[in-house]
Amino acid sequence: MSFVRKIKVGERIYLAEVRSVRENGKVRQKFIRYVGTEINGQPTKRVFMQDIKVKNVKRSFDVLCIDSIAKELGITSIKNKYFLSLVYSQLLEKISISRIEDWLRFTEIPEVLEIKNVSTKELYESLTDIEDEEFEKIDLEMNHIFQKYDDSTDIAVIDVTDTYFEGDSEEIQRRKGKDGKVKKLLQVGLAVSFKNGFPLFHKRYQGNLSNIQIYKDMALELKGKGMHSVIIDRGMMSLENLQMTLNLQLKIIAGLKKTPTFASEYLSKINRDEIYSLKNIVQLKNTSVFINTFDYNSGKLIAVYNPSLEVMKKQFNFNKGISDVDKFIGYSLIYHNTDYTSMEIVKKYYDKEIIERAFKQMKGILSLRPIRVWLKGHVEGHIRICYLAYAILSLMNYKLRKLKVSAVGALNSLKHGYKVNLRNNKDNFEWSLYVPLEPKQKRILKVLGVVYKN
């Protein structure tokens, strides 16, 4: 029986295949062939260039980054690996399911997820294969992980976005969306953490529901999940919703519509010279506003005056030939029942743009709109794919902050991080090599916990 022996010649260590033989009553090692050398403590096989052939080249490093974050979030516990492959694909390439089968073969996704045979049929069927109970379990696990990074997961920022449906389901009615198009419309309500935009939960609604109606349902969901604070814009708020929120004992920061009643009872009492002073100024990211606070309905009503907005709106009206300008133009209203100061509330409310960034990523990068599948179950599956993909993206963004690199930027940087699979045709020996990386790419992999060996 043969074995490999190390033979040191100078500073180099050669690996030779030998076998023990008995000659003249003594055992000695008989040389068979050299098989390679040892470099940095690792055996390296001896091959000749003319015998080496490239078996395939696969997109690898961006896949490994996504897989590392998905494992941390518990997303890889999904039983149907075809569904999981759609989550990974959603982050890497805007491509229809009918074309994913061929595309996947040029990535490391099948190897990483241990998928032996990729088929379009399996990919379509996976959209409806994840049960509500399984998804809720994963969502709960993700929330536990996010809480380790973000102490604001009990403060939810919620909003609603439109997404079109291209199928023929009769349950989904045509309606005019926010962009003016009349199509079959769905609405997706999303709740994210205030500080880092980690997803907390999502819900799908029919296109004919108003944001005010949707908030009622989402507020009950918030309460059921043990969250105690919510930030919403004025499109979701009504006096009825405000009272419901107070009855649920939720803390709230919300925009209120500037109704004639609010204008006459509160805004009319504001002295312009008094509010427009240094003691009432609040510095936001892109502008300065001035505030005045009133007691209102077991909380505080904050009148926010924005001089820049007033000038722009007046100029717009003048250009349109409108002379009867709103007396309180440039004013907006915020309600809250928290322990924060008025200045802190104004900053928190206008910093809720984190939900807008979340929706921008879901709608743009993750291609939430339009949904090009045809059955109701496929629609739900696609929305869940986008939600899980956004969860991965949000944690990647958090981890990459120290490098001042976005998750999208990191994935683009690693897009051409290929794994080259080679074969020695002489003895059918196979091995793999990764393309050389730049220092920035190595730092990204390290931060995201990706370990690889060349």
Secondary structure, DSSP 8 states (H G I E B T S, - for coil): -EEEEEEEETTEEEEEEEEEEEETTEEEEEEEEEEEEEETTEEEE---GGGEEEEEEEE-HHHHHHHHHHHHHTGGG-S-HHHHHHHHHHHH----HHHHHHHHTTBSHHHHTT-S---HHHHHHHTTTS-HHHHHHHHHHHHHHHHHH-TTTTEEEEEEEEEEB-S--TTS-EEE-TTS-EEEEEEEEEEEETTT--EEEEEEEETT--HHHHHHHHHHHHHHTT--EEEE-GGG--HHHHHHHHHTT-EEEEEE---HHHHHHTGGG--HHHHSSGGGEEE-SS-EEEEEEEEETTEEEEEEE-HHHHHHHHHHHHHTT--S--TTTTEEEEEE-SSS-HHHHHHHHHTTHHHHHHHHIIIIIT--SSB---SHHHHHHHHHHHHHHHHHHHHHHHHTGGGT--HHHHHHHTTT-EEEEEEETTTTEEEEEE----HHHHHHHHHTT-----
